[in-house]
Structures are given as structure tokens and as C-alpha cells.
Amino acid sequence: MTRLKGAAEALASAYDLALLDLDGVVYLLHEPIPEAAATLAALPGLHCDPVFVTNNASRSPETVAESLRGMDIPAEPEQVLTSAQVVASGILERIGKGGKVLVTGSEALRAAVTDAGLVPVEDPKAAGAVAFGYTPQTTWRSLADTTIAVRGGAFWAAANLDATLPTPDGPLPGMGALVGAVATALGRGPDFVAGKPEQPIYRLAMARKPGARAVMVGDRPDSDIAGANRAGLDSLLVFTGVVSPRLALRLAPEERPTYLGWSLAALTEPHPEPDWNDEVDRIECGGWTAVLDGGEIRLSGAGEELDAWRALCELSWAAADMTGYDPTSAPVAVGGAAEKLLA
């Protein structure tokens, strides 16, 4: 059964590292999320170091940091970890320094490969590995060369399997679509996937401060949070991206976070812990009470809205796991405050 944890003081003070997703957490489609800059500025005082963790292999750490600073968000290149760096690290571990690599992707990916002591090559038949990342300039020829290299025995390392990219025009084909094209020709997938929810990016982030206590902050339960759970890390799900509190009620066990927050600012706030009061069908949090009654979850009370969602999420998850409760069912409001929240 999933249990949300509490924090009596600012959440970040309980951790040494905060692994931060970017889009949907720090900014949304290149617009900074309110309070993100102030939160990042406060982390040093809480003795918590940020690591910006991104599946995007098309931008270098320097470019990412410069972009963040342009939004008044404090960031340095050494605080950024891209999937391109993780791809290069994975290839280096497999074929060693001086190994020949076919780079299918951006100049940032090529730079990461070179910085790792690997040698980019153009001939797919000469490559011992393929570094495969997204770029809008990907052509049929580059996909074909990737296929030829891998079919010839090259180690295939992909930046991520994200099916789509968020854009102002809506979701468009992402890295996963390109991987799928090559996988169709080969009849198999990559040997190594760098980005979330796979484990390599979490391991490399943690290697920056061995033994550190870390929390992953993300907006995607199926990527950020699921990956953190697999890595054995605590996680904070924020509602500034793709998931609303109502959708959080129905999360699968592997997608459930350790904490809930409206935004990244939740790192600087305490977190009340839902209280079961030794009962299996009743949870209290703040001034709210959620009760499982006759196959329905009823919410009553008043207080901070996020405390209501904490109580509702934990009871919904527990009921789904233990009683067969349908988490897509809408909670029932009891009283004016609950009616306003659930309207």
C-alpha cells in the first residue's frame, strides 16, 4: 500500500539532492513557472543541491543552463544532466575510451560523445556503438545508417523512449517514434536507454554526490515518478505539468509519489502526513477527512486544498489496492468546502 510521507519542516531540508525535471516543473513550454526561481534560490540555504535532469539530448548542459538563467533561474552547466551525457557514459562503459561511435542526433550529443573520450565516425560499418538522440533534422539516411550499424553488431544506446514532444502546436512525434522506426527494421529495441523512467539517468545523477539522500521532482507519473520508484528514491509529484490532483487519484502503484505539491515551491514547504487513526477506511489530513463508505469516498471538512487531495489520494490508492475500489469514481462532497473543492 502506498503511503504519503510527511515533512515537519521545508521538504528540501530532508534531502541532499533534488533531481529536477524541467518542462512542467521548472518551466512550461519555455515560460518559467511562478515561484520556480525563488525556490531554486532558496535550496542552498536548505543544504540541498539541485540537479536538472532532462531526457532532452539535443541541448548541451551549457545551453540548458544559459536558457534557465534567461528565465532568472539560477543554474550552472555542472548542475545539468542530459540524456546525451548518459548515452555517452553508457557507451564508454561498454566499448571503452577511443571507441568508434556513429552519432545519430544533435551536435550536443556529438559533443557529449567526444567529451567522454569516444570517437565519432560517419561509416556505420566502422562503428562499435550508436549514440541515438532526437533532432528535427533526422533523415531516412540517418535512420538507415543506425540500422546498418546495429545489425552489424554495434551497441545501440538511445537517449529516451518518449513517444511525443510537447510543442505549442500540441504533442508531436518524439524520440520514441524514431526508435520505433529503427526497431521495426531490426526486429528489436535498443541495448541501452538513458532517460527516464529507465535507471541510467538516475544512477548518473546520484553519482554526482555518492551516498546523498535524494528526491525526484517531476510532473509525469509514468516517467519521473515511476523511474524514481524503480531507483528506490523518494519523489514529489507537482501539478504544474500534465497531471491534475483529480487524475492523481487513479495512479497505478508504480506511478505513485512520496509527496504531492502544487508546484516546485513545495520543496520549501512542510508536508502534513495523512493520518489513518488506526482505521482502514478513514484518513484525516489538515482539517479534511476522507472516508470509504459503501464503495464511495466521501470528503468533508475544510482547510488547505492540497491537504484534501493528500487524504483523497492516499485513501483512493489504498482502496484500489485492497478492496477493488474503482479509482476513476468521483469522490462525493459532504459540506460546502468539499463541494467547492470538488466542483
Protein Blocks (a to p, Z undefined) as FASTA:
>chain_A
ZZddddfbdfklmpfbdcddfehplpgghiacehklmmmmmmmmnopacddddfblkbcf
klmmmmmmmnopacdfklpccfklmmmmmmmmmnoghiacddeddfklmmmmmmnopacd
fblklpcbdcddddfkbcfklmmmmmmmmmnopacddfblcfbdcdfkbpaddfklmmmm
mmmmnopacfbdfbdcbfklmmmmmmmmghiacddddfbfklmmmmmmmnopacdddfkl
mbcfklmmmgcfklpcfbdcfblmlmmpccddddeklpakbccehjbccddeehiacded
eddfklmmmmmmmmmmmmmmmnopafkbccddedjklmmmmZZ
